[in-house]
Amino acid sequence: MKKEINRVVLVGYVANVPEVRVTKEGKRVGTLTVATHRKEATDWHRLVAFDEEIIDGMERDIEKGTYVYAEGRLQTRKWQDKHQQNHYMTEVVLEIFHPLKQEKQDVPQNMSLKEFLEEL
């Protein structure tokens, strides 16, 4: 069987105040959006946390504009609204998440992820 990889690494700026809610089952879920910039555009990434340590860190250390490192896996959810319309949401389920130094670092296009992370 061939190996598969579902891994996302983002370094960017938090676009909103993290939101923490409690499910019907009593579990906390944290969500936020991170912006990453390209020459032509800005990409917006929805991140979700189920891990209590990550959620605690979000509440304690993260605010709009915080420069962050996020790592996790992609997940796409599907649901139907009251009109039976299908909706899809793709998000990054966080496994590692923490703030970085505030100064923005320009990343050369030919720099590898490993080289970039070594510089952080």
FENQUI-V509860 format. One record per run of one state. SS is the DSSP state (H for helix, E for strand, L for the rest). FROM is the first residue (numbers start at 1). LEN is the number of residues. If there is no record, write none. Layout:
BEGIN
SS_FROM_LEN, SS_FROM_LEN
END
This chain:
BEGIN
L_1_7, E_8_7, L_15_4, E_19_4, L_23_5, E_28_10, L_38_4, E_42_8, L_50_2, H_52_10, L_62_5, E_67_14, L_81_5, E_86_14, L_100_13, H_113_7, L_120_1
END
